[in-house]
Every structure is written in C-alpha cells, then in structure tokens.
Amino acid sequence: MLRIFQSAKYQQQAKLAISHRLMENSDILVASVSGPLDNEFDEGMKTFSHKKFDWEKIKSNCKKFYVFHSNNDPYIPLKDAENLARELGVGLTLIRNGKHLNRDAGYAKFRELLEAVKKIL
C-alpha cells in the first residue's frame, strides 16, 4: 500500500524509516578489531576482541560491509583491519595519517564515510 505523507513531520518519519531499512543490511566498520590486540589497549577491549568470531554467520546476516582504517592508528594495528576485511571478503579503505579516525584525530568530518553511506542509501 502506498501512503502519501502530507505533513513535513510524517515525510521526515518516512525518510527515516526508508533509511533505516536500507542501513540495516549494511555495516560500516571504522578502526575496528578482528581479534586480540596484543598491545596495551587489549585489556580494555578483551570482552569482545577475545571472542571467536563466526565470520560465516556474520556475513550471512549482512549484505554489504565497508571497512575503514588508518595507516597510523595508535590503538588498533593495521593488520587487524586487513584481517577484518579479508574475513568479510571486502576491500579495505585506507585513510592515510588518520590516526584513530575520531574527532581528536581531526575527523569531525569524514568524507569517505559519508560517501559509503550515500552508496547505501
């Protein structure tokens, strides 16, 4: 059934519902781990980084993955991102000198991430 949303409020709700539906089949991973870090930051992340990931189950629950990582992340080694991308069967988008790709590293705006979201929507 097609609904016509006449007020701006309902139009916005419709856009959000459509966006949510599209996004739920995609996963964007930024500076993510794929296993134990074996560094000084490992202790704070071991509740999830030390678990055995069921890569086939993960892939069966999501249609599209995007992996972003920096070549100089001070917390998560590049090898983790390379492993993550390999296990998910996708390419790795390498951001040069992006550190941990957060606001402290100068990433209040993240053009590459925005482009990935646009592709999904």
C-alpha positions as CSV (number, residue, x, y, z in Angstrom):
1,M,0.0,0.0,0.0
2,L,1.3,3.4,-0.9
3,R,0.9,6.2,1.6
4,I,1.2,9.8,0.9
5,F,2.7,11.7,3.8
6,Q,1.4,15.3,3.7
7,S,3.0,17.0,6.7
8,A,6.7,17.6,7.0
9,K,6.8,15.6,10.2
10,Y,5.4,12.5,8.5
11,Q,7.6,13.0,5.5
12,Q,10.7,13.1,7.8
13,Q,9.5,9.9,9.5
14,A,9.1,8.2,6.2
15,K,12.6,9.1,5.1
16,L,14.0,7.8,8.4
17,A,12.1,4.6,8.0
18,I,13.4,4.1,4.5
19,S,16.9,5.0,5.5
20,H,16.8,2.6,8.5
21,R,15.6,-0.2,6.2
22,L,18.5,0.3,3.8
23,M,21.1,0.7,6.5
24,E,20.1,-2.5,8.4
25,N,21.6,-4.6,5.6
26,S,24.9,-2.8,5.7
27,D,27.7,-2.5,8.2
28,I,30.4,0.2,8.3
29,L,33.4,-0.6,10.4
30,V,35.8,2.1,11.4
31,A,39.0,1.4,13.3
32,S,37.6,-2.0,14.3
33,V,39.3,-5.0,15.8
34,S,39.2,-8.5,14.4
35,G,40.7,-10.4,17.4
36,P,43.0,-9.9,20.3
37,L,45.2,-6.7,20.0
38,D,48.2,-8.0,21.9
39,N,49.1,-4.4,23.0
40,E,48.5,-2.1,26.0
41,F,44.9,-1.4,24.8
42,D,43.9,-5.1,24.7
43,E,42.7,-5.2,28.3
44,G,40.0,-2.6,27.7
45,M,38.6,-4.4,24.7
46,K,39.0,-8.1,25.6
47,T,35.3,-8.5,26.4
48,F,34.7,-8.6,22.6
49,S,38.1,-8.8,20.9
50,H,39.0,-12.1,22.5
51,K,35.8,-13.9,21.3
52,K,36.0,-16.2,18.4
53,F,34.1,-14.6,15.5
54,D,31.8,-16.7,13.4
55,W,32.6,-15.0,10.1
56,E,30.2,-17.0,8.0
57,K,27.3,-16.2,10.4
58,I,28.3,-12.5,10.4
59,K,28.4,-12.4,6.6
60,S,25.0,-14.2,6.4
61,N,23.4,-11.5,8.5
62,C,24.6,-8.6,6.5
63,K,24.7,-7.9,2.8
64,K,27.4,-5.2,2.5
65,F,30.4,-4.3,4.6
66,Y,32.7,-1.3,4.5
67,V,36.0,-1.3,6.4
68,F,37.9,1.9,7.1
69,H,41.2,2.1,8.9
70,S,44.2,4.4,9.1
71,N,47.8,3.5,8.4
72,N,48.8,5.1,11.7
73,D,46.1,4.2,14.2
74,P,47.7,4.3,17.7
75,Y,45.3,1.8,19.2
76,I,44.3,-0.8,16.6
77,P,47.1,-2.2,14.3
78,L,46.6,-2.1,10.6
79,K,46.9,-5.9,10.5
80,D,43.6,-6.1,12.4
81,A,41.8,-4.1,9.7
82,E,43.4,-6.2,6.9
83,N,42.3,-9.4,8.6
84,L,38.8,-8.0,9.2
85,A,38.4,-7.0,5.5
86,R,39.8,-10.4,4.4
87,E,37.4,-12.4,6.7
88,L,34.4,-10.3,5.4
89,G,35.5,-10.6,1.8
90,V,35.7,-6.9,1.2
91,G,38.2,-4.2,0.4
92,L,39.9,-2.0,3.0
93,T,39.6,1.7,2.6
94,L,42.9,3.0,4.0
95,I,42.9,6.6,5.3
96,R,46.5,8.0,5.3
97,N,47.5,9.6,8.6
98,G,44.0,9.4,10.0
99,K,45.2,8.0,13.4
100,H,42.1,6.6,15.2
101,L,39.6,8.4,12.8
102,N,37.9,10.2,15.6
103,R,37.4,13.9,16.5
104,D,40.7,14.0,18.4
105,A,42.4,12.9,15.2
106,G,40.7,15.7,13.2
107,Y,37.8,13.6,11.9
108,A,34.9,15.8,12.8
109,K,34.1,15.4,9.1
110,F,34.8,12.1,7.3
111,R,34.2,12.4,3.6
112,E,35.0,8.8,2.8
113,L,32.5,7.6,5.4
114,L,29.8,9.9,4.0
115,E,30.3,8.6,0.5
116,A,29.9,5.0,1.8
117,V,26.6,6.0,3.5
118,K,25.4,7.7,0.3
119,K,26.1,4.4,-1.7
120,I,23.9,2.5,0.8
121,L,21.1,5.0,0.7
